[in-house]
Amino acid sequence: MFAGAAVGAVVWGGPMVAGFSPDNGRTATVRIPADASFDELTDSLKASLGDKYAAGVIRAWKLFRAVPSAAHGLYVVERGTPAYRLARRLQYGRQTPVKVTFNNIRTLDMLADRVGAKMEFDAADFIAACDSVLPSMGFRGRASFPAAFLPDTYEFYWTADARYVVETFARVRNLFWNDERRAKAKSLGLNPVGVATVASIVEEETASSAERPLVARLYLNRLAKGMKLQADPTVKFAVGDFSLRRITGGHLRKQSAYNTYIHEGLPPGPIRIPERATLEAVLEAPSHSYIYMCAKPDFSGRHNFASDFASHQRNAAAYRQALDRRGIK
């Protein structure tokens, strides 16, 4: 009874009753490291919440007789939160989930950086978890790893380890690849990694969602005919420069397994992490006879398609002339 009265007197009669008022915005974020000492806990609170409010939290914390390491985690504190309420959350480790969103990611390293910036673990931990987890799920080497992920928004606790995050991403991807979609991929002569690889090239070829099914079928037509894909985005990936606007002979001679002007078939893996919609565009690509494409000379980002080389040559000449007029080398 005495202890309860003491808590009540301090919480409701002292400075802790005041709600938190961040200097900027409506929230502040507190991160408490693993195995934090009392001093580390205090420093984290002061750095994120200010000395006055942190002092109120610490008073309640001491009265609750909580262990500092129990607070390990990330906590978003909203404006007006009483200090004693935050102390209770820390006491029981009631973290705020972290949203991890990724899209428009080209490489595994880029994904690792994006995820590591949100979580307690870092990018190197994420790569190590991929190396540990994904081969057991059927992914053969890092070149195939981008096919293990689907762009979306995911929720984790900040303290989740890298292995759990990679396993979660892969499980979501496997839910997408149900029996029906796997059967469609097989009918195209592809497995899910192959579909993701085609989809990654399609996304780099065009930003137009309306064009993507057409581009997908074009590359499927080339594969079916045993033709080299000769996809410019694979050359940009091989060179390591996606800003290239004009592919020259030097680029085309780049020795790389990803250079589809040199090597037949698909490159070793996706050249970006494709979206669900683009995977579907490959699986549902409409039948047509196009085997050539060239960017339109109006620089709209769209393409002219052709079924014969003569028509393609005319399209390519028009585009080269447009590049020359703009002085693009």
C-alpha positions as CSV (number, residue, x, y, z in Angstrom):
1,M,0.0,0.0,0.0
2,F,2.8,2.3,0.8
3,A,4.6,1.7,-2.4
4,G,1.4,2.3,-4.4
5,A,0.8,5.6,-2.5
6,A,4.3,6.8,-3.2
7,V,4.0,6.1,-6.9
8,G,0.7,7.9,-7.0
9,A,2.0,10.9,-5.1
10,V,5.0,11.3,-7.4
11,V,3.3,10.6,-10.7
12,W,0.3,12.7,-10.3
13,G,1.7,15.4,-7.9
14,G,5.1,15.9,-9.4
15,P,6.7,17.0,-12.7
16,M,6.0,13.6,-14.3
17,V,2.4,14.5,-14.9
18,A,3.4,16.9,-17.7
19,G,3.1,15.4,-21.2
20,F,6.1,15.2,-23.6
21,S,6.4,18.1,-26.0
22,P,9.0,17.5,-28.7
23,D,10.8,20.5,-30.1
24,N,9.9,19.6,-33.7
25,G,6.9,17.6,-35.0
26,R,4.5,15.5,-33.0
27,T,6.7,12.6,-32.0
28,A,10.2,11.7,-30.9
29,T,12.1,8.4,-31.2
30,V,14.0,6.8,-28.4
31,R,16.5,3.9,-29.0
32,I,17.7,1.9,-26.1
33,P,20.7,-0.4,-26.9
34,A,20.9,-4.0,-25.8
35,D,22.2,-4.5,-22.3
36,A,22.0,-0.8,-21.6
37,S,23.3,0.4,-18.3
38,F,21.3,2.9,-16.2
39,D,23.6,5.7,-17.4
40,E,23.1,4.6,-21.1
41,L,19.4,4.5,-20.6
42,T,19.4,8.0,-19.1
43,D,21.6,9.4,-21.9
44,S,19.3,7.9,-24.6
45,L,16.2,9.5,-22.9
46,K,17.9,12.9,-22.5
47,A,19.2,12.9,-26.1
48,S,15.8,12.1,-27.6
49,L,13.4,13.7,-25.1
50,G,15.2,16.5,-23.3
51,D,16.5,16.7,-19.8
52,K,13.3,17.7,-18.0
53,Y,11.0,15.1,-19.5
54,A,13.7,12.4,-19.2
55,A,14.1,13.2,-15.5
56,G,10.4,12.5,-15.0
57,V,10.7,9.1,-16.8
58,I,13.7,8.2,-14.7
59,R,11.8,9.0,-11.4
60,A,9.0,6.6,-12.4
61,W,11.5,4.1,-13.7
62,K,13.2,3.9,-10.3
63,L,9.9,3.6,-8.5
64,F,9.0,0.7,-10.8
65,R,12.3,-0.9,-10.0
66,A,12.8,-1.8,-13.6
67,V,16.0,-3.4,-15.1
68,P,17.5,-1.1,-17.7
69,S,18.2,-3.9,-20.2
70,A,14.4,-4.7,-20.2
71,A,14.0,-1.5,-22.2
72,H,16.0,-2.6,-25.1
73,G,14.2,-1.4,-28.2
74,L,12.8,1.5,-30.2
75,Y,10.0,3.7,-28.9
76,V,8.1,6.4,-30.7
77,V,6.8,8.9,-28.1
78,E,3.8,11.0,-29.0
79,R,3.2,14.6,-27.9
80,G,1.4,14.7,-24.6
81,T,2.5,11.3,-23.4
82,P,2.9,11.4,-19.5
83,A,6.3,10.5,-18.3
84,Y,5.1,7.6,-16.1
85,R,3.4,6.0,-19.1
86,L,6.6,5.9,-21.1
87,A,8.4,4.5,-18.1
88,R,5.8,1.6,-18.0
89,R,6.4,1.0,-21.7
90,L,10.1,0.8,-21.2
91,Q,9.7,-1.4,-18.1
92,Y,7.8,-4.0,-20.2
93,G,9.7,-3.5,-23.5
94,R,6.5,-2.4,-25.4
95,Q,8.3,-1.2,-28.5
96,T,6.9,0.6,-31.5
97,P,7.0,-1.4,-34.7
98,V,9.3,-0.1,-37.4
99,K,8.1,0.1,-41.0
100,V,10.6,-1.1,-43.5
101,T,9.6,0.0,-47.0
102,F,11.7,-0.7,-50.1
103,N,11.1,-0.3,-53.9
104,N,13.2,0.8,-56.8
105,I,16.2,-1.3,-55.5
106,R,18.8,-2.5,-58.0
107,T,21.3,-4.4,-55.9
108,L,21.5,-6.6,-52.8
109,D,23.9,-4.0,-51.2
110,M,21.3,-1.3,-51.8
111,L,18.6,-3.3,-50.1
112,A,21.0,-4.1,-47.2
113,D,21.7,-0.4,-46.8
114,R,17.9,0.4,-46.9
115,V,17.0,-2.2,-44.3
116,G,20.1,-1.7,-42.1
117,A,19.2,2.0,-41.8
118,K,15.9,1.1,-40.2
119,M,17.0,-1.7,-37.9
120,E,19.4,-2.2,-35.0
121,F,21.5,-4.5,-37.1
122,D,23.6,-3.1,-40.0
123,A,23.9,-3.8,-43.7
124,A,26.8,-6.3,-43.2
125,D,24.6,-8.3,-40.8
126,F,21.8,-8.4,-43.5
127,I,24.2,-9.7,-46.2
128,A,25.5,-12.3,-43.8
129,A,21.9,-13.4,-43.0
130,C,21.2,-13.7,-46.7
131,D,24.3,-15.9,-47.2
132,S,23.1,-18.0,-44.3
133,V,19.4,-18.3,-45.0
134,L,18.8,-18.1,-48.7
135,P,20.8,-21.1,-50.0
136,S,18.8,-23.4,-47.8
137,M,15.7,-22.0,-49.5
138,G,17.0,-22.9,-53.0
139,F,18.7,-19.7,-54.0
140,R,22.1,-20.5,-55.6
141,G,24.6,-17.7,-55.0
142,R,24.2,-14.0,-54.4
143,A,23.3,-13.4,-58.1
144,S,20.0,-15.0,-57.4
145,F,19.3,-13.4,-54.1
146,P,17.4,-10.3,-55.4
147,A,14.7,-12.8,-56.5
148,A,14.1,-13.6,-52.8
149,F,12.5,-10.2,-52.1
150,L,9.3,-8.4,-53.0
151,P,9.1,-4.6,-52.7
152,D,6.5,-3.7,-50.1
153,T,6.1,-2.2,-46.6
154,Y,7.0,-4.6,-43.8
155,E,6.8,-4.2,-40.0
156,F,9.4,-5.4,-37.5
157,Y,10.5,-4.6,-34.1
158,W,13.8,-2.6,-34.2
159,T,15.5,-5.4,-32.2
160,A,14.6,-8.2,-34.6
161,D,17.7,-9.9,-35.8
162,A,18.8,-9.9,-39.5
163,R,18.1,-13.6,-39.9
164,Y,14.5,-13.2,-38.9
165,V,14.0,-10.3,-41.3
166,V,15.5,-12.2,-44.3
167,E,13.3,-15.2,-43.4
168,T,10.3,-13.0,-43.3
169,F,11.0,-11.4,-46.6
170,A,11.6,-14.8,-48.2
171,R,8.3,-16.2,-46.8
172,V,6.3,-13.3,-48.3
173,R,8.0,-14.0,-51.6
174,N,7.2,-17.7,-51.4
175,L,3.5,-16.9,-50.7
176,F,3.5,-15.0,-54.0
177,W,5.0,-18.0,-55.8
178,N,2.0,-20.3,-55.3
179,D,1.5,-23.5,-57.4
180,E,-0.5,-21.6,-60.1
181,R,2.2,-19.1,-60.7
182,R,5.0,-21.7,-60.6
183,A,3.0,-23.7,-63.2
184,K,2.8,-20.5,-65.4
185,A,6.5,-20.0,-65.1
186,K,7.2,-23.6,-66.1
187,S,5.0,-23.2,-69.1
188,L,7.3,-20.3,-70.2
189,G,10.4,-22.5,-69.6
190,L,11.3,-20.5,-66.5
191,N,11.6,-21.0,-62.8
192,P,10.7,-18.1,-60.3
193,V,14.2,-16.8,-60.4
194,G,14.1,-16.7,-64.2
195,V,10.8,-14.8,-64.1
196,A,12.3,-12.3,-61.7
197,T,15.3,-11.9,-64.0
198,V,13.1,-11.2,-67.0
199,A,11.0,-8.9,-64.9
200,S,14.0,-7.0,-63.7
201,I,15.1,-6.3,-67.3
202,V,11.6,-5.3,-68.2
203,E,11.5,-2.7,-65.4
204,E,14.8,-1.2,-66.5
205,E,13.6,-1.1,-70.1
206,T,10.5,0.9,-69.5
207,A,8.8,2.9,-66.8
208,S,5.4,2.5,-68.6
209,S,3.3,-0.1,-66.9
210,A,1.3,-0.4,-70.1
211,E,4.4,-1.4,-72.0
212,R,5.8,-3.9,-69.6
213,P,3.7,-6.9,-70.8
214,L,4.8,-6.2,-74.4
215,V,8.4,-5.9,-73.4
216,A,8.2,-9.1,-71.4
217,R,6.8,-11.1,-74.3
218,L,9.4,-9.7,-76.6
219,Y,12.2,-11.1,-74.4
220,L,10.3,-14.4,-74.0
221,N,10.1,-14.5,-77.8
222,R,13.8,-14.1,-78.0
223,L,14.4,-16.8,-75.5
224,A,12.1,-19.1,-77.3
225,K,14.0,-18.5,-80.6
226,G,17.4,-19.0,-79.0
227,M,18.3,-15.4,-79.8
228,K,20.5,-13.3,-77.5
229,L,18.5,-10.9,-75.4
230,Q,20.7,-8.0,-76.3
231,A,19.1,-6.0,-73.5
232,D,20.8,-2.6,-72.9
233,P,20.0,-2.6,-69.2
234,T,22.1,-5.7,-68.7
235,V,25.0,-3.9,-70.3
236,K,24.5,-0.9,-68.0
237,F,24.4,-3.3,-65.0
238,A,27.6,-5.0,-66.3
239,V,29.3,-1.6,-66.7
240,G,28.0,-0.4,-63.4
241,D,26.4,2.8,-64.7
242,F,22.6,2.9,-65.1
243,S,22.8,6.6,-66.0
244,L,24.1,5.7,-69.5
245,R,21.8,7.2,-72.2
246,R,23.8,5.9,-75.2
247,I,25.3,2.4,-75.4
248,T,28.4,2.3,-77.5
249,G,30.6,-0.4,-78.9
250,G,32.9,-0.3,-75.9
251,H,30.0,-0.9,-73.6
252,L,28.8,-3.8,-75.7
253,R,32.2,-5.5,-75.5
254,K,32.2,-5.4,-71.7
255,Q,33.2,-8.9,-70.5
256,S,30.6,-9.8,-68.0
257,A,28.2,-12.7,-67.4
258,Y,25.5,-10.0,-67.4
259,N,26.2,-8.7,-70.8
260,T,23.5,-10.2,-72.9
261,Y,25.0,-8.9,-76.1
262,I,27.8,-11.4,-75.5
263,H,26.1,-14.3,-73.7
264,E,23.0,-16.2,-74.7
265,G,20.1,-16.8,-72.4
266,L,19.4,-15.0,-69.1
267,P,22.0,-13.3,-67.0
268,P,23.0,-15.0,-63.7
269,G,20.2,-13.2,-61.8
270,P,17.9,-10.2,-61.6
271,I,19.5,-6.8,-62.3
272,R,17.0,-5.2,-59.8
273,I,14.4,-6.3,-57.4
274,P,11.2,-6.4,-59.5
275,E,7.7,-5.5,-58.3
276,R,4.8,-8.0,-58.0
277,A,3.1,-6.3,-60.9
278,T,6.1,-6.8,-63.2
279,L,6.3,-10.5,-62.3
280,E,2.7,-10.8,-63.2
281,A,3.4,-8.9,-66.5
282,V,5.9,-11.6,-67.4
283,L,3.6,-14.5,-66.4
284,E,0.6,-13.0,-68.2
285,A,2.5,-11.5,-71.2
286,P,0.2,-11.3,-74.3
287,S,1.2,-13.1,-77.4
288,H,2.8,-11.1,-80.2
289,S,5.6,-11.5,-82.8
290,Y,7.9,-8.6,-81.7
291,I,11.5,-9.4,-81.2
292,Y,13.0,-5.9,-81.5
293,M,12.4,-2.7,-79.6
294,C,14.0,0.8,-79.7
295,A,13.3,3.9,-77.6
296,K,11.1,6.4,-79.4
297,P,12.9,9.5,-80.7
298,D,10.6,11.8,-78.7
299,F,12.3,10.7,-75.5
300,S,8.9,9.8,-74.0
301,G,10.4,6.7,-72.4
302,R,8.2,4.5,-74.6
303,H,9.3,2.3,-77.4
304,N,8.8,1.3,-81.0
305,F,8.4,-2.4,-81.5
306,A,9.2,-4.5,-84.6
307,S,9.0,-8.0,-85.8
308,D,11.6,-7.7,-88.6
309,F,15.1,-6.4,-88.6
310,A,14.6,-3.8,-91.4
311,S,11.8,-2.1,-89.4
312,H,14.0,-2.1,-86.3
313,Q,16.9,-0.6,-88.2
314,R,14.6,2.3,-89.2
315,N,13.5,2.8,-85.6
316,A,17.1,2.7,-84.4
317,A,18.3,5.2,-87.0
318,A,15.5,7.6,-86.0
319,Y,16.6,7.3,-82.3
320,R,20.3,7.8,-83.1
321,Q,19.5,10.9,-85.0
322,A,17.5,12.2,-82.1
323,L,20.5,11.5,-79.8
324,D,22.8,13.4,-82.2
325,R,20.5,16.4,-82.3
326,R,20.6,16.6,-78.5
327,G,24.3,16.1,-78.4
328,I,24.0,12.9,-76.3
329,K,27.2,10.9,-76.5
